[in-house]
């Protein structure tokens, strides 16, 4: 959703390489730091869940992650 919002004006495109990081950097450039930091935090949590198999992902962390995602969704709705 952030990518679509950024590309909507037609003056910027994320391309196809490192798209997540490019979106985050563009959000910082547009002074949307709260959104950029939130997306970066969610990406780290996803990478941890996907690749750090030695660490458990308990219900509390899952709930916290869902809450962060919901908060970011509300920010994206204003974007």
C-alpha positions, 0 to 999 in steps of 0.5 A: 500500500505504501508503494502504491501511494508513493507511485500514485503521482507517477513521479517515482517508481520503486523498481524491482530490486530492493523494493521494500528498502526503496519504499522506506527510503522514499518515505523518509525523503518525504518526511513520513518517518513514522511510517518508514520506521514502522515498515522497517520494524515490521520487515525485521519481525518478518525476517526474524520469523522467516529466517531465525528458526532458533528463536520462537515467535510466541503469542505475545510477539504475534499480538504485538506484531498485529497491533503494529501492522494495524497502526501502520494500516491507519497511517497508510489510510491517511497517506 
